Amino acid sequence: MDNLIGVEDSPVDLLHEIGGRLATAGEFHEVLDRVVEFASALVKCDSCLIYVLEGEHMVLRASRNAHPEIVGRLKLRVGQGITGWVAEHHEPVAITDKAAQDPRFQFFHELPEDSYEAFLSVPLMCRGRVVGAINLQHRLPHIYKRKEIRLISAIGFLVGAEIELARMEEVNSNLTDQLLTRKLVERAKGILQRELGLSEEQAYLALQKQSRQKRKAMKEIAEAIILSEEVRENTRQPSVS
């Protein structure tokens, strides 16, 4: 981060830096972390938050300051708070001081940053629609220069598509994992029905009970049952000399 370029550098250098950093990011959270790192260094600030539009809500997905208890959980509706206003109107909002006194401000007790003075929020865009927002905050009053606002807005346009792509890849990955889990559970249920003479419902309840007692995911319990059956099958097969 020490070598990160700043506001004074040329647009070409900025574009090259953004592209290079995003190109090395992999998963969704890594892309967001890179954007947080870049934006908070470009405009020296005390806080940088990224909200991602999921359905009708803006969900906090990344933060410069550690908030593990609320990242992924804190959300607000489109139109709610300054962030929601930015998402609804597709326009940045820059407040020099007393941000909490703005009539659009939505206070969250879990966020210490809500007591900060200055607030800048810009939309993340992808093909003309909002996919999220970047919020920068300063503890003390801060005048956001026109160049700073334009640069962060440019980042919003540039990384919006990348963030949306990473989010969709995560969604698809989760769906694939859910499908795999379902297949494993169905196979494990079949084994329990055959080996123990259980009904389909009884087999599922047995899996569920083991999952709770062992404090392991249903997928892990199903995999263990399937592995056990495979071991028994291999043991039963006569060896070929």
PyMOL commands that set and color helices and strands:
alter all, ss='L'
color gray80, all
select helices_A, chain A and resi 11-23+28-42+81-89+99-101+112-115+146-196+200-214+218-236
alter helices_A, ss='H'
color red, helices_A
select strands_A, chain A and resi 47-54+57-63+75-77+93-95+118-126+129-138
alter strands_A, ss='S'
color yellow, strands_A
deselect
rebuild
show_as cartoon
